[in-house]
């Protein structure tokens, strides 16, 4: 049991309460360990993996993970850490994202030790009396004690009653699935504690709350998030995943070692930073794609960025007119999604044409030769022929 506590405590920020956790473990019964995620984006990224790895440790100790896909709560949106009212998501998009979540989560969790549930299965059956009863257990003063709500209220920013309901709905998830433990990031502490309170109000033994640190994204400042564009997705291709990890700062690399691996960070500090970063990149790529793919990704990275050798294989885009505006070219070649993104990228120096940086957004290319187009450090395409040069 001591070893169980040691394994569970490793890397945590807070356990509320450790005494309750010890008592639950002493019972000898497999615990129901809850984790919920709203499918607001299609990708699970390394930030999620900090929590998923902890859930995997629970599974290895014989416990059951209850993975709640918040398809109902996604319609509201979690306001944690936000400063404005959420936009509603349509059901089609939620369902599509939920499907990818189920595929991706089992890259880490053991399927046979995971119970996957959708919270719409109980919330769709609730009537108004059920909602009023649930709401009676929480006060407005309690809600305004939450940091993000408090800041928005002080700033005169709108907070909808719907958003007040979100923490209660997440808390009721714990009631419905009879959670013994709930795991989440530090930004979720208020919601997790609300689960303890609501379980007590419904005459249940309160869950143990375990909070874990938030993983910073590639910018090294904000938490990793698809909405910030600073994430490494678990389905990113091996080459892209390797390259993204190699791009982080030395300081952030140590943070990734600490939160995503079992390596001794003290030993890592004594390594050459570039070698340490490559080892980290190989470790993470191998986790999702295997050692062979990780080795190939490292070799490709070395050739392109150390030896300055172009990739052996590049997609060739064949187009039709004699001249094209470079912004149109990037969009139509599939290198960027929109013209605005193309303009931003060019202005920031993220475009190279035949190895030369190009920052003039008014550039036109005469398509009488083949060009090698490079976006950032990892995207390459050849283009020949031409597209329409219209700037509409």
C-alpha positions in Angstrom: 0.0 0.0 0.0 2.9 2.3 0.7 4.2 1.8 -2.8 0.7 2.6 -4.2 0.7 5.9 -2.3 4.2 6.7 -3.5 3.3 6.0 -7.1 0.1 8.0 -6.9 1.7 11.0 -5.2 4.5 11.3 -7.7 4.2 14.5 -9.8 1.0 15.7 -8.1 0.4 19.2 -7.0 -2.2 18.5 -4.3 -4.3 15.6 -2.9 -7.5 16.5 -1.1 -7.2 14.6 1.1 -4.3 12.2 1.3 -5.8 10.7 4.5 -9.1 9.9 2.6 -7.1 8.3 -0.3 -5.2 6.1 2.2 -8.5 4.9 3.7 -9.9 4.2 0.2 -6.9 2.2 -0.7 -6.9 0.3 2.5 -10.4 -1.0 1.6 -8.8 -3.2 -1.0 -11.5 -2.5 -3.5 -10.6 -1.2 -7.0 -11.2 2.6 -7.0 -13.3 4.4 -9.7 -11.0 7.1 -10.9 -12.8 9.8 -12.9 -11.4 12.0 -15.6 -13.7 14.1 -17.8 -12.9 15.9 -21.1 -15.2 18.0 -23.2 -14.6 17.3 -27.0 -14.2 20.9 -28.0 -11.3 20.0 -30.3 -10.5 16.9 -32.3 -7.0 16.3 -30.9 -5.6 15.1 -27.7 -2.2 16.7 -27.0 0.7 16.2 -24.7 -0.9 18.5 -22.1 -3.7 15.9 -21.7 -1.0 13.2 -21.4 0.2 14.5 -18.1 -3.2 13.4 -16.7 -3.6 10.3 -18.8 -0.3 9.0 -17.7 -1.4 9.3 -14.0 -4.6 7.5 -14.9 -2.5 4.8 -16.5 -0.6 4.4 -13.2 -3.9 3.9 -11.4 -4.8 1.2 -13.9 -1.5 -0.5 -13.3 -2.3 -0.6 -9.6 -5.6 -2.4 -10.4 -8.1 0.5 -10.4 -10.8 1.4 -12.9 -10.6 4.7 -15.0 -14.0 6.2 -15.7 -13.4 8.4 -18.8 -16.3 10.9 -19.2 -16.7 12.4 -22.6 -18.5 15.7 -21.9 -20.7 15.8 -25.0 -23.4 17.5 -23.0 -21.2 20.0 -21.1 -19.4 20.8 -24.3 -22.5 22.6 -25.4 -21.9 25.1 -22.5 -18.1 25.2 -22.6 -15.8 25.2 -19.5 -15.1 28.8 -18.5 -12.0 27.9 -16.5 -9.3 30.4 -17.0 -11.3 32.3 -19.7 -12.4 35.9 -19.7 -15.4 35.9 -21.9 -18.7 34.0 -22.5 -18.3 30.7 -24.4 -19.7 30.2 -27.9 -22.0 27.2 -28.2 -20.8 24.2 -30.2 -23.0 22.3 -32.6 -23.8 18.7 -31.9 -22.3 17.4 -35.2 -18.9 18.9 -34.4 -19.1 17.6 -30.8 -19.8 14.0 -31.9 -17.0 14.1 -34.5 -14.5 15.3 -31.9 -15.8 12.7 -29.4 -15.1 9.9 -31.9 -11.4 10.9 -32.2 -11.1 11.3 -28.4 -12.0 7.6 -28.0 -9.5 6.5 -30.6 -6.7 8.7 -29.2 -7.1 8.1 -25.5 -6.3 4.4 -25.8 -2.9 5.2 -27.1 -2.2 5.6 -23.3 -5.0 4.0 -21.3 -5.7 0.3 -21.1 -9.0 -0.3 -22.9 -10.1 -3.2 -20.7 -9.6 -1.1 -17.6 -11.4 1.9 -18.9 -15.1 2.7 -18.7 -16.0 5.3 -21.4 -19.3 7.2 -20.8 -21.0 10.2 -22.3 -22.6 12.6 -19.9 -25.5 13.3 -22.2 -26.8 9.9 -21.3 -27.8 11.2 -17.9 -28.2 14.9 -18.4 -30.6 14.4 -21.4 -32.9 12.6 -19.0 -32.9 15.3 -16.3 -36.1 17.3 -15.8 -36.3 20.8 -14.4 -36.9 19.6 -10.9 -33.7 17.7 -11.0 -31.8 20.8 -12.2 -33.3 23.0 -9.5 -32.5 20.4 -6.8 -28.9 20.3 -8.0 -28.7 24.1 -8.2 -29.9 24.5 -4.6 -26.7 23.0 -3.2 -24.5 25.9 -4.4 -24.7 29.7 -3.8 -23.8 32.6 -6.0 -21.2 33.7 -3.4 -19.5 30.3 -3.9 -19.4 30.7 -7.6 -18.0 34.2 -7.4 -15.2 32.9 -5.2 -13.8 31.1 -8.3 -10.9 33.2 -9.7 -12.0 33.5 -13.3 -15.6 34.4 -12.3 -14.4 36.8 -9.7 -12.2 38.6 -12.2 -14.9 38.8 -14.8 -17.4 40.1 -12.3 -15.0 42.8 -11.1 -14.3 43.8 -14.7 -18.0 44.1 -15.5 -17.7 41.2 -18.1 -20.9 39.2 -18.6 -21.2 35.8 -16.9 -24.2 33.8 -18.0 -26.2 31.7 -15.6 -25.4 28.8 -18.0 -21.7 29.2 -17.2 -22.6 29.1 -13.5 -24.2 25.7 -14.1 -21.0 24.2 -15.7 -19.2 23.4 -12.4 -22.3 21.9 -11.0 -22.8 19.7 -14.1 -19.2 18.5 -13.9 -19.7 17.9 -10.2 -22.9 15.9 -10.9 -20.8 13.7 -13.2 -19.0 12.5 -10.1 -22.3 11.8 -8.4 -23.7 9.8 -11.3 -20.6 7.6 -11.9 -19.9 7.2 -8.1 -16.3 8.4 -8.4 -13.8 7.6 -5.7 -11.1 9.8 -7.1 -11.1 12.6 -9.7 -8.0 13.8 -11.4 -7.5 17.1 -13.2 -5.2 20.0 -13.9 -4.7 22.8 -11.3 -7.0 25.0 -13.3 -9.8 22.5 -12.5 -9.5 22.6 -8.7 -12.7 24.6 -8.1 -14.7 22.1 -10.3 -13.2 19.1 -8.7 -13.9 20.3 -5.2 -17.5 21.0 -6.3 -17.7 17.3 -7.1 -16.7 16.5 -3.5 -19.3 18.9 -2.1 -22.1 17.7 -4.4 -21.4 14.0 -3.5 -21.7 14.9 0.1 -25.0 16.7 -0.5 -26.3 13.6 -2.2 -25.2 11.5 0.8 -22.2 9.9 -0.8 -18.6 9.5 0.4 -16.8 12.5 -1.2 -14.2 11.8 -3.9 -10.5 12.4 -3.4 -9.3 15.3 -5.6 -5.9 15.0 -7.2 -4.5 18.0 -9.1 -1.6 17.8 -11.6 0.5 20.6 -13.0 -0.4 22.2 -16.4 2.0 21.6 -19.2 3.2 24.7 -21.0 2.9 24.8 -24.7 5.6 25.4 -27.3 5.7 29.1 -26.5 6.7 28.3 -22.9 4.2 30.7 -21.5 0.6 29.6 -21.8 -0.7 26.1 -21.1 -0.7 23.8 -24.1 -3.9 24.3 -26.0 -5.1 23.8 -29.6 -6.8 27.2 -29.4 -3.4 28.8 -28.7 -1.7 26.9 -31.5 1.1 25.9 -29.2 0.4 22.2 -28.9 1.9 18.8 -29.9 -0.9 16.5 -30.8 -0.6 12.7 -30.1 -1.6 12.1 -33.8 1.0 14.6 -35.2 3.2 12.7 -37.8 6.4 11.5 -36.2 8.6 14.0 -38.1 6.4 16.9 -37.1 6.2 15.7 -33.5 10.0 15.3 -33.3 10.6 18.7 -34.9 8.2 20.5 -32.5 9.9 19.0 -29.5 13.3 20.0 -30.8 12.1 23.6 -31.1 11.3 24.1 -27.4 13.6 26.1 -25.1 16.1 24.3 -22.9 14.2 25.3 -19.9 10.9 24.0 -21.3 12.6 20.8 -22.3 13.4 20.0 -18.6 9.8 20.7 -17.8 8.7 18.2 -20.4 11.1 15.6 -19.1 9.7 16.1 -15.6 6.0 15.9 -16.6 6.1 13.4 -19.5 8.8 10.9 -18.7 10.3 8.9 -15.8 13.8 10.2 -16.5 16.0 11.7 -13.7 15.9 15.4 -14.5 19.2 15.9 -12.5 20.9 13.5 -14.9 19.4 15.3 -17.9 20.8 18.6 -16.7 24.3 17.3 -17.1 23.7 16.4 -20.8 24.4 18.5 -23.8 21.1 20.4 -24.3 20.8 19.4 -28.0 21.4 15.7 -27.2 19.0 15.9 -24.3 16.3 17.4 -26.5 16.8 14.7 -29.1 16.5 12.0 -26.5 13.3 13.5 -25.3 11.9 13.8 -28.8 12.8 10.2 -29.5 11.2 9.0 -26.3 7.9 10.8 -27.0 7.7 9.8 -30.6 8.5 6.2 -29.7 5.7 6.2 -27.2 3.1 6.8 -29.9 4.8 5.4 -33.1 7.5 2.9 -31.9 11.3 3.0 -31.8 11.7 2.6 -35.5 9.6 5.6 -36.4 11.4 7.6 -33.8 14.8 6.7 -35.2 13.7 7.7 -38.7 12.3 11.0 -37.5 15.6 11.8 -35.8 17.6 11.0 -38.9 15.3 13.1 -41.1 15.6 16.0 -38.6 19.4 15.7 -38.6 19.6 15.8 -42.4 17.3 18.8 -42.8 18.4 20.9 -39.9 21.9 19.9 -39.1 23.3 18.9 -42.5 20.9 21.3 -44.3 19.8 18.6 -46.7 16.4 18.9 -48.3 14.0 16.0 -47.7 14.4 13.2 -50.2 10.6 13.1 -50.8 8.5 16.2 -51.2 5.0 16.4 -52.5 4.8 18.2 -55.9 1.9 20.5 -56.6 1.2 21.0 -60.3 -0.8 24.1 -61.2 -1.9 25.9 -64.4 -1.3 29.7 -65.0 1.9 31.6 -65.7 2.0 33.7 -62.6 0.6 33.5 -59.1 0.4 35.7 -56.0 2.4 33.9 -53.3 -0.4 34.2 -50.8 -2.7 32.3 -53.1 0.0 29.8 -53.8 0.4 28.9 -50.1 -3.4 28.4 -49.7 -3.9 26.4 -52.9 -0.9 24.2 -52.3 -2.4 23.3 -48.9 0.5 24.8 -46.9 -1.8 27.1 -44.9 -5.6 27.1 -44.4 -6.3 30.8 -45.1 -5.0 33.9 -46.9 -4.8 35.7 -43.6 -2.6 33.0 -42.1 -0.4 33.1 -45.2 0.1 36.8 -44.9 0.9 36.5 -41.2 3.4 33.8 -41.8 5.1 35.6 -44.6 5.3 38.9 -42.6 6.9 37.0 -39.6 9.6 35.4 -41.8 8.2 31.9 -41.9 8.4 31.4 -45.7 11.4 30.4 -47.7 11.4 30.0 -51.5 14.3 28.0 -52.9 16.1 28.4 -49.5 15.7 32.2 -49.4 13.5 33.9 -46.8 10.7 36.0 -48.4 8.8 38.5 -46.3 7.1 40.5 -49.0 3.4 39.6 -49.1 3.0 41.2 -52.5 5.4 38.8 -54.2 4.2 37.2 -57.5 5.9 34.0 -58.8 6.4 33.5 -62.5 5.8 29.8 -62.9 8.4 29.0 -65.5 10.4 26.8 -63.1 10.1 24.5 -60.2 10.2 26.1 -56.7 10.9 24.5 -53.3 8.5 26.1 -50.8 9.3 25.8 -47.1 7.0 26.8 -44.3 8.6 27.1 -40.9 11.1 24.4 -40.2 9.2 21.3 -41.1 6.9 21.8 -44.1 8.2 21.4 -47.6 6.5 21.2 -51.0 7.6 21.6 -54.6 5.4 23.6 -57.0 5.5 23.8 -60.7 3.2 25.2 -63.3 0.9 28.0 -62.0 -2.4 28.8 -60.4 -4.7 31.9 -60.9 -2.9 35.0 -59.8 -6.1 36.9 -59.0 -6.0 38.6 -55.6 -9.7 38.3 -54.8 
